[in-house]
């Protein structure tokens, strides 16, 4: 079965650069039979970067599918077109602000192979610290972090997609920084015995290699096969909501691969807060220090803050 990587990108060139640098320099991009860039309204400097990237690595089997900027169908159509163009495959999809380890596709493939003959299988996902499912798992795997979480934030710990880590940029920043270096984070994760979890929708036996669940979750890094796509009828208009609802309605399950940790930079509700921090630069510094450029040492963060000023003024005027 061929393995297809989809990378969805739209407007965050800063994140997309780090995403692609980790894929290329870490070597995981060469695991795939085809790398398909899904361009959601990409233009200008961003489009020039895409073309330069492909030209710099002609040995990588690239494909590109482009469409206008937007959400809903304008995103799901890109993914559906990729599956139609490359059928009968195993698909890996990441967003432009997803940052992966060197062996992430092998880990997700192992989780897929362990469940591929089960007709209930839908999706495979790794541990992502700043989404509810990933944070929930990590704080069960590392009780000392759970105690620190309670001391710092006094918030409930839940797998619900819009829980505290999704809403609160401070929590997202804190849990991401606990696992900043992807290589060390995965070594740390694999050194602990997976905890027994049987609650809040997640089921995992103690020491078990995988967890099962059936609820809406964040789909920034996924693995699924052609069978699932055909059963789904194609990826729905509002992919995260529609996928989650479909899994529950059809008695399917998703799989958490607890031995694979990848980072996701931010959800829209976290973004302004995180953009005022140096987290993005620190992720690059921790994982690819030799690729730091001058803008990564201060001006890039300043630029993100300046871009927020007009929105902040509009909000203040609206409240007044």
Phi, psi and omega per residue, in radians:
X1 nan 2.230 3.118
X2 -1.216 2.661 -3.131
X3 -2.026 2.142 -3.052
X4 -2.012 2.239 3.050
X5 -1.811 2.179 2.992
X6 -1.842 2.311 3.043
X7 -2.111 1.972 -3.128
X8 -1.551 2.191 3.127
X9 -2.402 2.544 -3.115
X10 -2.374 -1.114 -2.968
X11 -2.403 -0.137 -3.104
X12 -1.751 1.411 3.135
X13 -1.085 -0.608 3.137
X14 -1.075 -0.755 3.101
X15 -1.223 -0.735 -3.101
X16 -1.072 -0.660 3.091
X17 -1.046 -0.808 -3.138
X18 -1.179 -0.708 3.091
X19 -0.966 -0.876 -3.095
X20 -1.253 -0.632 3.097
X21 -1.055 -0.723 3.133
X22 -1.208 -0.670 3.088
X23 -1.106 -0.800 -3.048
X24 -1.341 -0.903 -3.077
X25 -1.228 -0.562 3.086
X26 -1.315 -0.303 3.072
X27 1.588 -0.165 -3.050
X28 -1.192 -0.364 -3.127
X29 -1.120 -0.418 -3.108
X30 -1.457 -0.001 3.043
X31 -1.281 -0.387 -2.940
X32 -1.700 2.599 3.064
X33 -1.390 -0.367 3.113
X34 -2.706 2.405 3.085
X35 -2.030 1.987 -3.034
X36 -1.920 2.049 3.088
X37 -1.564 2.088 3.136
X38 -1.677 1.879 -2.998
X39 -1.720 1.870 -3.094
X40 -1.721 1.485 -3.141
X41 1.261 0.516 -3.105
X42 -1.352 2.312 -3.115
X43 -2.659 3.060 3.020
X44 1.044 -2.369 -3.116
X45 -0.999 -0.653 -3.118
X46 -1.101 -0.786 3.134
X47 -1.182 -0.656 3.085
X48 -1.100 -0.673 3.093
X49 -1.094 -0.749 3.117
X50 -1.010 -0.820 -3.115
X51 -1.158 -0.704 3.115
X52 -1.153 -0.677 3.117
X53 -1.064 -0.820 -3.138
X54 -1.139 -0.672 3.129
X55 -1.201 -0.563 -3.127
X56 -1.307 -0.328 -3.111
X57 -2.299 1.169 -3.076
X58 -1.176 -0.271 3.138
X59 -1.382 -0.238 3.107
X60 -1.451 2.307 -3.101
X61 -1.354 1.466 -3.072
X62 -1.381 2.699 2.882
X63 -2.558 2.689 -3.116
X64 -2.365 2.321 3.039
X65 -2.211 2.135 -3.034
X66 -2.078 2.605 3.075
X67 -2.724 3.059 -3.133
X68 -1.226 2.765 -3.137
X69 -1.210 2.430 3.057
X70 2.734 -3.137 -3.130
X71 -1.964 -2.905 3.109
X72 1.079 -2.236 -3.103
X73 -1.046 -0.503 -3.108
X74 -1.191 -0.327 3.026
X75 -1.669 -0.880 -3.083
X76 -1.105 -0.571 3.111
X77 -1.085 -0.641 3.106
X78 -1.091 -0.772 -3.135
X79 -1.188 -0.726 3.117
X80 -1.114 -0.685 3.104
X81 -1.119 -0.641 3.094
X82 -1.092 -0.780 -3.139
X83 -1.143 -0.721 3.111
X84 -1.128 -0.625 -3.135
X85 -1.285 -0.516 -3.105
X86 -2.272 1.281 -3.065
X87 -1.305 3.017 3.032
X88 0.963 0.777 -3.061
X89 -2.282 3.023 2.975
X90 -1.800 2.200 -2.975
X91 -1.916 2.361 3.046
X92 -2.097 2.208 -3.124
X93 -2.186 2.269 3.044
X94 -2.286 2.751 3.071
X95 -1.620 2.905 -3.067
X96 -1.111 -0.369 3.138
X97 -1.889 0.542 3.031
X98 -1.830 2.310 -3.042
X99 -2.141 2.118 -2.890
X100 -1.964 2.770 3.048
X101 -1.454 3.023 -3.079
X102 -1.202 -0.505 -3.047
X103 -1.999 0.360 -3.078
X104 -1.046 -0.694 -3.103
X105 -1.222 -0.565 3.086
X106 -1.125 -0.688 -3.131
X107 -1.175 -0.733 3.122
X108 -1.231 -0.593 3.089
X109 -1.135 -0.690 3.102
X110 -1.084 -0.708 3.089
X111 -1.123 -0.690 3.114
X112 -1.133 -0.807 -3.104
X113 -1.082 -0.561 3.140
X114 -1.242 -0.303 -3.062
X115 -2.188 -0.006 -2.950
X116 -1.073 -0.478 -3.123
X117 -1.507 -0.049 3.109
X118 -1.514 2.074 -3.106
X119 -1.130 -0.230 3.124
X120 -1.460 -0.126 -3.057
X121 -1.161 2.332 3.030
X122 -2.055 -1.338 -3.007
X123 -2.149 2.721 3.007
X124 -2.037 2.398 3.081
X125 -2.412 2.572 3.028
X126 -1.477 -3.077 3.027
X127 -1.452 2.138 3.119
X128 -2.100 1.943 -2.957
X129 -0.984 -0.651 -3.013
X130 -1.641 0.240 2.912
X131 -1.899 2.882 -2.978
X132 -1.074 -0.763 -3.112
X133 -1.119 -0.806 -3.130
X134 -1.127 -0.764 3.126
X135 -1.110 -0.738 3.117
X136 -1.008 -0.818 -3.127
X137 -1.142 -0.809 -3.075
X138 -1.090 -0.661 -3.126
X139 -1.333 -0.303 2.958
X140 -1.439 -0.614 -3.138
X141 -1.278 -0.492 -3.108
X142 -2.208 1.508 -3.067
X143 -1.005 -0.515 3.120
X144 -1.122 -0.569 3.071
X145 -1.257 -0.601 3.087
X146 -1.083 -0.709 3.114
X147 -1.147 -0.702 3.110
X148 -1.161 -0.691 3.089
X149 -1.029 -0.810 3.140
X150 -1.128 -0.689 3.141
X151 -1.167 -0.713 -3.051
X152 -1.394 -0.680 -2.916
X153 -2.072 -0.416 3.139
X154 0.906 0.782 -3.135
X155 -2.075 2.663 3.089
X156 -1.186 2.674 3.080
X157 -1.830 2.081 -3.025
X158 -2.540 2.729 3.043
X159 -1.541 -0.055 -3.124
X160 -1.065 2.288 -2.952
X161 -0.994 -0.568 -3.106
X162 -1.799 0.625 3.104
X163 -1.300 -3.036 -3.017
X164 -0.988 -0.680 -3.094
X165 -1.173 -0.525 3.115
X166 -1.273 -0.640 -3.061
X167 -1.438 -0.673 -2.908
X168 -1.791 1.955 3.137
X169 -1.092 -0.541 3.120
X170 -1.112 -0.717 3.122
X171 -1.180 -0.750 3.132
X172 -1.049 -0.745 3.120
X173 -1.110 -0.779 -3.098
X174 -1.090 -0.877 -3.064
X175 -1.234 -0.578 3.079
X176 -1.134 -0.748 -3.111
X177 -1.169 -0.447 3.084
X178 -1.136 -0.362 -3.079
X179 -2.304 0.644 -2.942
X180 -1.039 -0.844 -3.132
X181 -1.398 1.992 -3.028
X182 -1.115 -0.699 -3.138
X183 -1.116 -0.870 -3.136
X184 -1.165 -0.635 3.131
X185 -1.088 -0.739 3.139
X186 -1.238 -0.620 3.045
X187 -1.088 -0.747 3.128
X188 -1.111 -0.751 -3.115
X189 -1.115 -0.724 -3.070
X190 -1.377 -0.202 3.132
X191 -1.476 -0.239 -3.133
X192 -1.759 2.656 3.073
X193 -1.402 2.214 -3.124
X194 -0.988 2.276 -3.118
X195 -1.286 2.690 3.015
X196 -1.311 2.181 3.134
X197 -2.281 2.203 3.094
X198 -2.524 1.165 -3.112
X199 -3.025 2.853 -3.137
X200 0.980 0.510 3.044
X201 1.559 -0.152 -3.135
X202 -1.844 2.300 3.130
X203 -2.100 2.151 3.126
X204 -2.623 2.146 3.073
X205 -1.261 2.674 3.129
X206 -1.034 2.252 -3.133
X207 1.288 0.019 -3.109
X208 -1.185 2.577 -3.071
X209 -1.333 -0.309 -3.047
X210 -2.514 2.708 3.012
X211 -1.981 2.756 3.097
X212 -2.164 2.557 3.082
X213 -2.783 2.884 3.114
X214 -2.584 1.471 3.074
X215 -2.821 2.943 3.121
X216 -1.145 2.388 3.098
X217 -2.564 3.053 -3.076
X218 -1.408 2.306 -2.965
X219 -1.899 0.732 -3.118
X220 -1.318 -0.322 3.089
X221 -2.569 2.026 -3.019
X222 -2.383 2.760 2.946
X223 -2.397 2.317 3.095
X224 -2.721 2.856 -3.081
X225 -1.946 3.065 -3.074
X226 -1.137 -0.619 3.107
X227 -1.016 -0.812 -3.125
X228 -1.084 -0.756 -3.132
X229 -1.057 -0.708 3.138
X230 -1.202 -0.697 3.090
X231 -1.104 -0.660 3.141
X232 -1.176 -0.457 -3.117
X233 1.541 0.016 3.128
X234 2.066 2.844 -3.117
X235 -1.169 2.237 -3.040
X236 -1.221 2.946 -3.060
X237 -0.982 -0.928 3.090
X238 -1.749 1.573 -2.845
X239 -1.002 -0.854 -3.081
X240 -1.133 -0.836 -3.135
X241 -1.148 -0.854 -3.084
X242 -1.118 -0.711 3.118
X243 -1.097 -0.852 -3.126
X244 -1.045 -0.755 3.128
X245 -1.124 -0.707 -3.104
X246 -1.135 -0.732 3.140
X247 -1.021 -0.822 -3.126
X248 -1.161 -0.803 -3.062
X249 -1.133 -0.481 -3.063
X250 -1.846 0.203 3.071
X251 1.153 0.523 3.121
X252 -1.623 3.090 3.086
X253 -2.471 2.698 3.017
X254 -1.908 2.804 -3.053
X255 -2.095 2.299 2.997
X256 -1.697 2.176 3.068
X257 -1.647 1.717 -3.000
X258 -1.332 -0.057 3.108
X259 -1.775 0.249 3.130
X260 -2.299 2.010 3.111
X261 -1.992 2.232 3.011
X262 -2.254 2.791 -3.137
X263 -1.805 2.568 2.954
X264 -2.158 2.298 -3.001
X265 -1.207 -1.006 -3.079
X266 -2.813 2.612 2.887
X267 -1.607 2.844 -3.036
X268 -1.047 -0.555 -3.128
X269 -1.308 -0.325 3.103
X270 -1.666 -0.315 -2.802
X271 -1.072 -0.852 -3.097
X272 -1.047 -0.728 -3.121
X273 -1.151 -0.823 -3.107
X274 -1.170 -0.593 3.124
X275 -1.159 -0.330 3.069
X276 -1.481 -0.090 3.107
X277 -1.807 2.932 3.056
X278 -1.577 0.411 -3.046
X279 -1.013 -0.771 -3.097
X280 -1.077 -0.767 3.113
X281 -1.166 -0.636 3.139
X282 -1.209 -0.564 3.039
X283 -1.115 -0.723 3.081
X284 -1.165 -0.735 -3.112
X285 -1.103 -0.638 -3.106
X286 -1.317 -0.509 -3.000
X287 -1.941 -0.534 -3.136
X288 -2.447 1.110 -3.034
X289 -1.064 -0.481 -3.109
X290 -1.334 -0.065 3.137
X291 -1.809 0.072 3.130
X292 -1.089 2.269 3.073
X293 -1.869 2.959 -3.126
X294 -0.972 -0.778 3.125
X295 -1.055 -0.431 3.140
X296 -1.267 -0.149 -3.067
X297 -1.738 0.293 3.069
X298 2.655 -0.945 -3.083
X299 -1.037 -0.564 -3.128
X300 -1.116 -0.772 3.117
X301 -1.132 -0.743 3.119
X302 -1.036 -0.717 3.118
X303 -1.087 -0.682 3.111
X304 -1.129 -0.670 -3.141
X305 -1.174 -0.761 -3.135
X306 -1.055 -0.665 3.140
X307 -1.116 -0.383 -3.135
X308 -1.437 -0.270 -3.028
X309 -1.045 -0.839 3.136
X310 -1.031 -0.700 3.126
X311 -1.143 -0.695 3.137
X312 -1.115 -0.699 3.124
X313 -1.131 -0.770 3.123
X314 -1.068 -0.723 3.120
X315 -1.107 -0.736 -3.119
X316 -1.143 -0.723 3.116
X317 -1.150 -0.651 3.120
X318 -1.120 -0.689 3.115
X319 -1.209 -0.580 -3.138
X320 -1.224 nan nan
